């Protein structure tokens, strides 16, 4: 370890079911993960809401969570994303939550969701 190097690196969880897909959303999310890694951030990837839930429940060292607002099979209710936000808040009131959404989904973001999330990333 070099002098001045942080003892603990920042750790981010990205939950996006399109992470491994060859889609525009998948490419953008992978580029975001690569940029974070280039900035010496540890990135944990979850490719489903269930996978993300397991990581949230098992890893107390997470310092930030990025959640895709539109999970597969979620429909217009966004229940999977809402459940992830609620689970995260039940475990940690202060961890930053970033919602990743497309501009076309802006009408589906409720005040309740935005109160629980800290920031919005337009993908």
C-alpha positions as CSV (number, residue, x, y, z in Angstrom):
1,X,0.0,0.0,0.0
2,X,1.3,3.4,-0.9
3,X,1.4,6.4,1.4
4,X,-1.8,8.4,1.1
5,X,-3.8,5.5,-0.4
6,X,-7.2,5.1,1.3
7,X,-7.6,2.1,3.5
8,X,-11.2,1.5,2.5
9,X,-12.3,2.1,-1.0
10,X,-15.8,3.4,-1.8
11,X,-18.2,0.5,-2.6
12,X,-21.1,0.9,-4.9
13,X,-23.9,-1.5,-5.8
14,X,-25.5,-1.1,-9.3
15,X,-28.8,-3.0,-9.8
16,X,-29.8,-3.2,-13.4
17,X,-31.3,-6.2,-15.2
18,X,-29.9,-5.0,-18.5
19,X,-26.2,-4.8,-17.3
20,X,-25.2,-7.9,-19.4
21,X,-27.4,-7.1,-22.4
22,X,-26.4,-5.6,-25.7
23,X,-28.9,-2.8,-25.4
24,X,-28.4,1.0,-25.2
25,X,-29.3,0.9,-21.5
26,X,-26.9,-2.0,-20.8
27,X,-24.0,-0.2,-22.6
28,X,-24.6,3.0,-20.7
29,X,-24.8,1.3,-17.4
30,X,-21.6,-0.7,-18.1
31,X,-19.9,2.5,-19.1
32,X,-20.9,4.1,-15.8
33,X,-19.6,1.1,-13.9
34,X,-16.3,1.2,-15.9
35,X,-15.9,5.0,-15.1
36,X,-16.5,4.3,-11.4
37,X,-13.9,1.6,-11.4
38,X,-11.4,3.9,-13.2
39,X,-11.9,6.3,-10.3
40,X,-10.9,3.5,-7.8
41,X,-14.5,2.7,-6.7
42,X,-15.4,-0.9,-6.0
43,X,-18.4,-1.8,-8.1
44,X,-20.7,-4.7,-7.2
45,X,-23.1,-5.6,-10.0
46,X,-26.6,-7.1,-9.6
47,X,-28.4,-8.2,-12.7
48,X,-31.9,-8.7,-11.2
49,X,-34.0,-7.2,-8.4
50,X,-33.7,-10.4,-6.5
51,X,-29.9,-10.4,-6.9
52,X,-29.8,-6.8,-5.7
53,X,-32.0,-7.6,-2.7
54,X,-29.6,-10.4,-1.7
55,X,-26.6,-8.0,-1.9
56,X,-28.4,-5.3,0.1
57,X,-29.2,-7.8,2.8
58,X,-25.8,-9.4,3.0
59,X,-23.3,-6.5,2.5
60,X,-23.3,-3.8,5.1
61,X,-20.2,-2.2,3.6
62,X,-22.1,-0.7,0.6
63,X,-21.8,3.1,0.5
64,X,-24.0,3.9,-2.4
65,X,-26.7,2.1,-4.4
66,X,-27.8,2.8,-8.0
67,X,-31.1,1.3,-8.9
68,X,-32.6,1.0,-12.4
69,X,-36.1,2.4,-12.3
70,X,-37.5,0.0,-15.0
71,X,-36.8,-3.6,-14.1
72,X,-37.9,-6.4,-16.5
73,X,-41.4,-7.7,-15.8
74,X,-42.2,-4.7,-13.5
75,X,-44.6,-2.9,-15.8
76,X,-45.8,0.6,-15.1
77,X,-46.0,0.1,-11.3
78,X,-42.2,-0.2,-10.8
79,X,-42.9,-2.4,-7.8
80,X,-39.5,-4.2,-7.9
81,X,-37.6,-0.9,-7.9
82,X,-39.8,0.5,-5.1
83,X,-39.2,-2.6,-3.1
84,X,-35.5,-2.3,-3.5
85,X,-35.6,1.4,-2.3
86,X,-37.8,0.5,0.7
87,X,-35.5,-2.5,1.6
88,X,-32.5,-0.3,1.4
89,X,-34.1,2.5,3.5
90,X,-35.2,-0.1,6.1
91,X,-31.5,-1.2,6.5
92,X,-29.9,2.2,6.2
93,X,-31.6,5.6,6.3
94,X,-28.5,7.5,5.1
95,X,-27.0,5.5,2.3
96,X,-27.3,7.5,-1.0
97,X,-29.7,6.0,-3.5
98,X,-29.5,7.0,-7.1
99,X,-32.3,6.1,-9.4
100,X,-31.3,5.4,-13.0
101,X,-34.2,6.3,-15.3
102,X,-34.9,7.3,-18.9
103,X,-36.5,10.7,-19.6
104,X,-39.7,9.0,-20.8
105,X,-40.2,7.5,-17.4
106,X,-40.3,10.8,-15.6
107,X,-44.0,10.7,-15.3
108,X,-43.9,7.5,-13.3
109,X,-41.7,8.9,-10.5
110,X,-43.8,9.7,-7.5
111,X,-43.1,12.1,-4.7
112,X,-42.9,9.2,-2.3
113,X,-40.1,7.6,-4.4
114,X,-38.3,10.9,-4.9
115,X,-38.3,11.5,-1.1
116,X,-36.6,8.1,-0.5
117,X,-34.1,8.5,-3.3
118,X,-31.3,11.0,-3.2
119,X,-30.6,11.7,-6.8
120,X,-31.8,10.8,-10.3
121,X,-29.5,9.8,-13.1
122,X,-31.0,10.3,-16.6
123,X,-29.8,7.4,-18.7
